[in-house]
Amino acid sequence: MADPKKESNQDELFWLFPVLMVAAILAITIFVRPSGCAFGVDPSTAGPVPPGAPAGTTMSVYQGESVVVVPKADNTGVRTLDQLSELLQEEIYTMEEQPPGEGTFIDCQVPGPGLKIVFRSDMYDEDNYDIYMMDETGYNPIRLTDWESTESFPSIAPEGNRVYFVSDRDDDPNNPNPFTKNTEIYYVDLLLFDTPQYQDPIRLTYNNETDYAVSVSSDASRLVYMSATKTNPENPVLMLADGDCRNGRIIADTYLKNCIPKISGNGKYVVYNSFLDGEMDIYLYDIEKDFTVNLTNSDIPEYFPTINYDGSVIVYEKLLLGTPQDEEYIELFAIDRDGKNERQLTKDRFPNSFPALSADGQWVVFVSKRWDFSGNNYYDEALFFMDIMGEQIWKITKDPAYQEQPDL
């Protein structure tokens, strides 16, 4: 005969189980909310996710403010814009000069993935510049050269797995004049670097001239560089050569002081600045057509252009006149290959220089000196990342030492 008391307990447990399940579901709904709809508010009212945010980032609203819901390694964090600006003011910038909380701040790494950025720095040896390489996050830079000399103008060939640069390591160490130093062109083989087969960087030029400002195509089949004789250092010539510095020829030979040329990734175009028409303008040389055109043709000095892989976009710096009168500042501009559609990318009146353009023309790395939003920290010659629309800027170098002359 069945025990009535035992059957009663079983019936109670039978009905209690679904009640507990419903309670658990409600608890999860209340306390563990999906990141896309934090705190039960419709995320569509918060606006779009900022460009460049990591995968999984969503927008929502908290206490009347738009918040960025950012995936973390350990959990999902929700931060107000004020909290983000306070936490990340040393890393992320917007174009407008806005107080913390007014702009778009995202807790993320720089877009990519897989971009390799080369630059020169004295981070490990003060006053002795070497060549470094890092990815788009800015962490763990790799030191490619370690010489008691000055290395400059790094240029990377991603398809050719080489990093080119110039060095004065074989010059007279007692020569104090940088314009008469015997700087030569070298490259590092990235496939052999940091392996037992790796030796020293390979030297390509052997002459008594000052070779500098090298720039290489993506597959390392072509390069351009500046070359000046010691007897006439003020009038260098622009050289085009094979990737091993053979079959060199002059493609421009006048008014090229302070010229830093760049070759497109496909090896078809060269951009450079020159006084050829009486003003410092940006020029484009079509290698296959052997034709040169003045892209900017303005009375405002423009310097140090860079070009994307197919040569469709050129970015350069322009010296502008501010207020008060005669206050000069440098901003970055972009223009199409046909010399049309010039647009200003930076508008913050910080010194912005030495731009480098990604192969797809969507990202710009450049050097800048600027204050953070707190007004307490000044970054001197640091590297920054910007989208080609000029809408967001990221600080990517973490070391306080100088970082200059980027290329990617």
C-alpha positions, 0 to 999 in steps of 0.5 A, spaced: 500 500 500 502 506 498 504 511 503 500 517 502 505 522 506 510 520 501 505 521 495 504 528 497 511 530 498 512 527 490 506 531 488 509 538 491 516 537 488 512 536 481 509 542 482 515 546 485 520 544 479 516 548 474 515 554 479 523 554 480 524 554 473 520 560 471 523 564 477 530 562 474 528 564 468 525 571 470 532 572 475 536 571 468 532 576 465 532 581 470 540 580 472 543 578 466 541 582 460 544 581 453 549 587 452 545 589 446 539 591 450 542 593 457 538 595 462 531 594 458 532 600 454 531 600 446 538 600 444 536 603 437 535 610 441 543 610 442 545 611 435 550 607 431 556 603 433 562 607 432 566 605 426 572 601 428 569 598 434 571 591 436 566 585 434 560 584 438 560 592 440 553 594 441 550 601 443 545 602 449 542 607 453 543 608 461 541 613 465 539 617 459 546 617 456 548 613 450 553 607 452 558 603 449 557 596 451 564 593 449 566 585 449 571 584 454 576 578 455 572 576 462 566 579 461 561 585 458 562 592 460 558 597 460 561 604 461 558 611 460 561 616 455 564 620 461 567 614 464 570 612 457 573 618 456 576 618 463 579 611 462 581 612 455 583 619 454 590 617 453 589 612 448 583 615 443 581 622 440 575 625 436 576 630 431 572 635 435 575 639 441 570 637 445 570 636 453 570 629 456 564 625 455 562 629 449 565 625 443 565 618 441 570 614 445 570 606 444 574 601 448 578 598 443 584 596 439 586 600 432 582 597 426 586 591 422 587 586 422 594 584 420 597 591 419 604 592 420 607 599 421 614 600 421 617 607 424 624 609 427 624 611 435 630 611 440 625 608 445 631 603 447 637 607 446 636 615 447 638 619 442 640 613 437 634 611 432 633 604 430 627 601 426 622 598 429 615 594 427 609 593 430 602 591 429 596 595 429 595 595 437 601 598 438 603 593 443 610 589 443 614 593 438 620 589 434 626 592 434 629 590 427 636 594 427 641 595 433 646 599 431 650 604 434 648 609 428 642 613 426 637 609 422 631 613 418 626 612 413 623 605 414 619 603 408 615 596 408 614 591 402 608 587 405 608 582 399 616 582 399 617 581 406 622 586 407 623 593 410 628 598 407 631 604 411 637 608 410 643 608 415 649 612 416 653 606 420 658 606 414 660 613 415 665 617 418 662 617 426 666 624 427 662 627 421 657 632 425 653 634 418 647 630 417 647 633 410 654 630 408 653 624 411 654 618 407 647 614 408 646 608 404 640 604 403 639 597 407 633 592 408 631 587 413 629 580 410 622 579 415 622 571 413 629 570 416 629 575 421 630 572 428 632 566 425 638 562 426 639 564 418 639 571 419 645 576 419 645 583 418 641 587 414 643 587 407 646 593 404 644 595 397 648 602 395 655 603 395 657 610 393 659 617 396 653 620 396 647 621 401 642 616 399 635 617 404 628 617 404 627 610 401 620 608 399 618 601 396 613 598 392 609 592 396 612 586 392 619 590 393 620 590 385 621 598 385 623 603 390 624 611 390 629 615 394 633 621 394 640 622 393 645 628 394 652 629 392 656 631 398 659 637 394 651 639 392 647 637 398 642 642 397 640 640 390 638 632 391 635 628 385 629 623 386 631 616 383 627 610 381 630 603 381 629 596 382 628 593 388 635 591 389 637 599 387 639 597 380 637 600 374 637 607 377 634 613 373 633 620 375 625 622 375 626 629 378 632 633 379 630 640 381 627 644 387 627 638 391 630 640 398 626 637 404 622 632 399 620 625 402 617 621 396 613 615 396 611 610 391 604 606 390 604 599 393 603 597 385 609 600 383 606 605 378 606 612 381 610 616 385 608 622 389 613 627 392 613 635 394 617 640 390 618 647 388 618 646 381 612 651 380 614 656 385 611 654 391 611 647 395 606 643 392 604 635 391 606 632 385 604 625 382 609 621 377 606 616 372 612 611 372 609 607 366 607 614 362 613 618 364 608 623 366 608 628 372 602 633 374 602 638 379 596 635 384 595 641 388 597 647 385 596 652 391 600 658 394 599 654 401 606 650 402 604 642 402 609 637 404 610 629 405 605 626 401 603 618 401 599 614 397 595 608 397 596 601 393 593 603 387 594 610 387 587 613 387 588 616 394 594 621 396 594 624 403 599 630 405 600 635 410 599 642 409 602 648 413 596 653 415 595 660 418 591 660 424 589 666 429 592 670 431 596 672 425 602 668 423 600 662 428 602 656 423 599 649 424 600 643 420 593 639 418 592 633 414 589 633 407 587 628 402 586 628 394 584 624 389 589 622 383 586 626 378 587 632 383 580 633 385 576 632 391 581 635 396 578 634 403 581 636 410 582 630 415 585 633 421 582 640 424 585 640 431 591 645 430 596 640 433 602 639 429 600 633 424 605 630 420 609 624 416 602 621 414 602 613 411 596 610 408 594 603 408 594 599 402 586 600 401 586 607 403 582 607 409 587 608 414 592 613 416 598 613 421 601 619 422 606 623 427 603 628 432 604 632 438 598 633 442 595 634 449 590 629 452 583 631 454 585 632 461 590 637 459 595 634 463 599 630 458 603 632 452 605 627 447 611 629 443 612 625 437 607 619 438 604 615 432 596 616 431 591 612 427 586 615 423 580 613 419 580 616 412 574 620 413 578 624 419 572 622 424 576 618 429 583 618 432 587 613 436 594 613 439 597 607 438 604 608 441 605 606 448 612 608 449 614 616 451 620 616 447 620 619 440 616 615 434 617 618 427 617 616 420 611 611 420 610 606 414 605 601 413 
